[in-house]
Amino acid sequence: MEWTDKPLLASELISALSNPTRGIANFISGKYATAMSKNVQVDMVQSQKFLITDNLLDHAIRASYVKPKYLLDGLYNTRPPFNNMWVEWNEKERVQKNRKELIKLCKEKGETKEVEPLNLAGIPDRIGYHIKRLTNERDVRNNEPIVDGETILYTCFFQMEDKKFYCPEMGFNINYDCNYNYESFVNTWNRQNNFSPVNMTEESFYHNCASNGAVMLGIAYSELHKGDPFLDQIFRNLIPVQTCSTHWVRTAQNFLSPVHEKESIRHAEDLNRLSGDPRFLISLLNMLNYDLVSTETVVPPKKITHVYLNRSVPKNEYKVVQINLPKPRGKRVYNKMFTGQGSPKREHWRRGHWRRVHDRKGMLIKRIWIGEQKVGDKNLGTIVHDYELVQKSQ
């Protein structure tokens, strides 16, 4: 699939949000829906966009099948390089590669259970995730704060044959507290709900963590590593949350009402739709933050005009950054990855990255996360970055 001949999925989503009643599936007009769709459109326009090539999917999928011990390390190291970013890939290609890797892993572990036959019907061609670090966010209904501390929200978008964009009502958040437990949940609940009674017992909390976590990591992966103590910790650190589409799949009149049974069923279906995605994204984001040698290639703006909903899809002059990956050496490379001045430049955003601090003998003593920052001279111009991840040529 040649991505360069098509507009980014992100660009088409921006167009769809200009006319959400036509471009967004299940969109119910109302003040909350309109406000949220405009907010999402602004976020998408300002987001740093990553395009994942098919050959890189191989690396990300293989790395996502490491043992839970290493995946947990990867979870704690998972920091989006930008506070507001978008990543998209060829979903049908990913589904096929993922099944091949799962079959291979089952054979290695001596599993006799057959992997379910692959059915690409109903699988979108492309999928994108909007990843945003939320700080001091406020509810569109009453302008009250809704975020306590750092929260990174992962929201999925995709197109189906009707060309409308679908956004599952459930997304997820990764909690970086390595000691997160029921007491942590209660403390968070009390801060965010003015000490109203907690609506979940300790037993229910751990049961929900296990059931929801198994779905989000992928049932097959969870079954392969059933009983692994590190798996339980991962379950507790993956938190299902409602996404922006909550504001437009419910009417304004029902928005403040409690969730009813039909909506709970829809939430469960949406969570199943995301199955395996959090594990894949943990792998992918660790690759983005890995110590890689990058080369820059200037791509001139294309002259082709794409039309969506009778509107021209936005075209931006941008720079594609190719991030080269080393030749894989089995699971060891991925295990290590999870555990771990020139001429004047125009103004641009520098990605967040890990800074390694060494002692006098060259021994690594700590790593510090350096957040995204705007650098360069604005007087020389401004560069808008899009990122295309590729495997290093051999």
N, C-alpha and C positions, 0 to 999 in steps of 0.2 A: 504494500500500500504506500503510494507516494504522497506524503503529507504536504510537500511543497506545492502541489497543484491544487490544494484546497485551502480555504481560509481556516484559521484556527477555530476550534470549537468555541473558545472563549470569545472570539469576535462575533460569532453568530449568536451567542448567548447575550452579549451586550445589545445586539439589534433586537432580540426577542424581548428584552426587558424594556425597550422603548415602546412596545405595544404588547403588554403582558396578557391582555385578554385573548390575543391571537397567538402569541408566541409561547406562553407558559401553560402547561397542562393543568387542568383542575383549578384555574385561577378564578376566584370569586372576588369581584370588585368590592372595595370598601376602603375606609380611611386607613385601617391598619395594613391592608394589602398594598395599597398604593404607596404608603410611606416606606414599607419594607422593600418593595420592588425597586424603588428609586435608590434606597440605601445600597442594595446589592449591586445595582448598575454602577454606581459611583465606585464601589469597592472593586468591581471587575475592571473598570477602566484604569484604575490606579494600581492594580495588582501586577507583580512581576510574574511573567508567564514562562512555564517550562514545558517543552515538548519532548516526550520520551520516544525515541526511535525503537523499532521492533527488536533490533539486536541487543539493545540495552535491557529489554524486558527479560531476556534470558538470565542476566546477572541478578536483577532484582528478585526474580522468582526463585532462583536457586538459593539466594541468600535468605529468603523468607522462610525456608524450610530447615534452618539451623535448629539445634536443640533448644528447648525453652530457656535453659541457662543463659545462652548467648543472645537469644531473642530479648530476654529481659534486660540484659546489658544494653542492647540496641534501643529498647524502649526508653531507658533513662537518658540515652544520648540523643534521642530524636528531638532535634530543635530545627524547626523550619528556618532556612537561611534568611527569609524575609518575614516581616510581620503581616504582610498581606500578599499572598501568592496564589498562583493557579498552576496546576499540573494536569496534563492530559495525555492519553495514550490510546492505542488501538486495542479496544477491549476484546474483540473476537480473537485476535492474535494472542492476547494474554491468557484468555480462557483455554485455548488449545495448548499453549506452552505449559500452563499450570497443571493441566491434566497429565501431560507427559512426565513432568517432574514428580507428580504424586504417584503415578504408576511405578516409576523408578524407585522411589523411596519405599513403597510398600514391598517391592521385591527384595530390597536390601534388608528390610526388617523381618522378612519371612512371613508377611501377612498374606493370608489366602483369600481374604475378602476382596471381591472384584470392585474396581472403581466404576462408578455409574457411567453408562454410555454418554457420550457428549452430544448435546443437542443445542445447536447455535440459534435455533428459532427463538426469538424473543430477546436475544443478546444484542445490545446496541453496538453499532460500529465503533463508536468512540465514547469514552467516559472522561469526565474532568472532575477534579476536586478543588474547591475553593478552600484555602487554608488561611485562617486569620487568627492572629493573636488578639484577644479581646482584653482591653484594660479600660476601666471606667466607662463601660458601655451602659447605656440607659434604655429602659423599656419605652418603645414608641407609644404605648398606651398612656403612660402617666409620668414619663421622664424620670422614673425612679431608677437608681443604680441596680443592675442585674448581675454584675460580675464582682466577685470578691477575690482579689489577687489575680494571678496569671491563669488565663484559660485560653486554650488553642482549639478552635472549633473547626472540624473537618466536615465539609458539606459536599455532597455528590450531585452532579448534574449530568444528564445524558439526553440524547435525542432518540426517538423511535421513528417508525415509518411515516407517522403523520407529521414529522418535522417539528413537532412541538418539543419544548424542553421539559423534562421531568426532574423534579427535585424531591427525593424521599423525605418524609417528614422527620425521619430519624437520622442523625449523624452521630458523631462520637467526639469525645475529648480524651486526651491522654493525661493522666494524673502522674506527676513526677515525684510524688511522695513515696519513698521506698518503704515506709512503714504504714501506708494507708490501710485502715481497718474500720471496723464499725464505729469505734470511738471518733475517728477522724470524720466519718460520715455525719455523725450526730453533731459534732462541733460546727461543721460546714452548714448543716441544716439550720442550726440555731442562729447562725450569723445572717443567713439569707432569708429566714422566715420569721424573724422577730421572736424567736423562742416559742413559736407555736408548737404543739405536740408533734413529735417525730412520728411519721406515718408508717414506720417499718420496724419490725423486731430484728434483733441481732441474727436470729436464725434465717429470717427472710432475706436479710441483707446479703449474707454469704451464699444463700441459694440463688438469688438473682444474679450476683456477681458471676457465679459458676455457669449458669444457664446462658446469660447474655454474653459472657466472655467467650464461651465455646462457639457461639454463633458468629461473633465478630472475628475471632481468630480463624474460623473455618472448622466445621465439624470434623472433617477428615483429619486435619492436623491435631486437633484436640484429642481425638480418639487414639491416634498413633502414640501420643505422649500422656495418655491417661495415667493419673497417679503421680506424675512428676510434680514435686513441691513448687518448682519454679513456675509451673503453669498456673497454679492457683494465685500466685502473686500477680502474674500478668492479667488474669481475669479481674482482679481488684483495681488494677490501674487503667483499665479500659472502661470508660463511662459513656453509656448511650445518652444522647441529649437531643432535644428537639431543634430543628433547623428553622431557617427563615421561612420555609414553605408553610409552617404552622400558621403564619399570618395571612396566607391567601387561600388555604384549603378550607378554612372555617369562615363563616359569616361574621361580620362585626358584632352582631347581636349575640352570637354563641361563643365569641372569643374568650370572654371572661368566665364562661361556664365550666364546670368540672368535666374532665374527660369521660365520655361514656363508653360503653362496651364495644361498640362498633369502631370507635377511634382507637381503642386499645388493640383491637385485632389488626387494624391498619398499621399501627406502630410496630407490631410484631412482624408483619409482612415486610415492612420497610427495612427493619433490622436484618431480616434474612437476605434481603436484596444486597446488603453491604457485606455479606459473609466473606471473610478472607481479605477484604480491602484494608483494614487496619494493619494486619500483619505485613501485607505488601508495601504499604506506605511507610511503615517503620523501616523496612529494608531500603526502600527507595531514598528516604530522607537521610539515612545514614550514609548512603553513597554520595549524596550531594555534599555532605559535610566531611567526607573522607579526604585525606591528603592527596589531591590529584593535581596533575599538571594540566593547565588549561591553555588553549590557544584561541585567539579571537579571529573571526572571519567576518568581514563586512559584507552584508547582503543588501544589494540595492532594492528599493521598493518595487514591487511587481506592478505591471501595468494592467493586469487582468482585473476586471471589476466583477465582484461576486454580489449577487442579489439574494436577499432573504426577506420574505414578507413584503415584497415590492420596495424594499429599501436597499441601498448599497451597504454592504457589510463594511464596517470601518477598516481602513487600511492605515497602518502606521509604519513609518520608517524606523527600523529597529536593528539592533545588532544581535546576531546569533553567537552565543558562546558555546563552543564545543568542549565538553569536559571529558577528557580521555581517561579510560579505565585500564588498569593493568591487566595482563592476561591472567585469567583465573587459575588458581592452583588448588581446586577442590574447596571443601568447606573451610579449610584453615584460613584462607584469605578473608572470608566473610566473618569468621569468628573474631579475627583480629580487628576487622573494621568496626564491629559492634562494640568491642571493648576499647574503643578509642581516640627604588626611586628612578624614574625614567624621565622621558620628556613630559611637559605639561599635558594634563589630560582634561578633556571636557567634563563638565559636571555629570555625575552618574551615581547610581546607587551601588555601593559595595555590599556584596552578600555577607550575611552573618556567617561566622566560621569559628572553629576551635583554634585557640592559640596555645601552643605547647611551651611550657616553661621547663627549662633544663638547669641542672646545677653545673658547677664548674667542670665536673668530669663528663658532662654531656648526658647525664642520666635524667630521664623524664621524671619530674617531681609533681607536676600537676597540669591540668588543662583548664583553660578559662574560656568561657563562651563570650565571643565578641559580637554584639548585635549588629544588625544592618546599619549603615550610615551613609550619608550623602557626602561625596568627596569630589574633588576636581574644581576647576575654575568655570563658573557659570558664564563668564564673559567670553569663553571660547566656544560656548554652545552647550547643548544638553543632549545626552544620549539616553534613549529608552532601550532597556535590555529585554530581550526574550532569550530563553536558554533552550538549546537543543542538546540533549544528552546522547552521546554516541559511544560505542565501544572503540577503544584504541585499535587502529589498524595494525595488523601483524606484518 
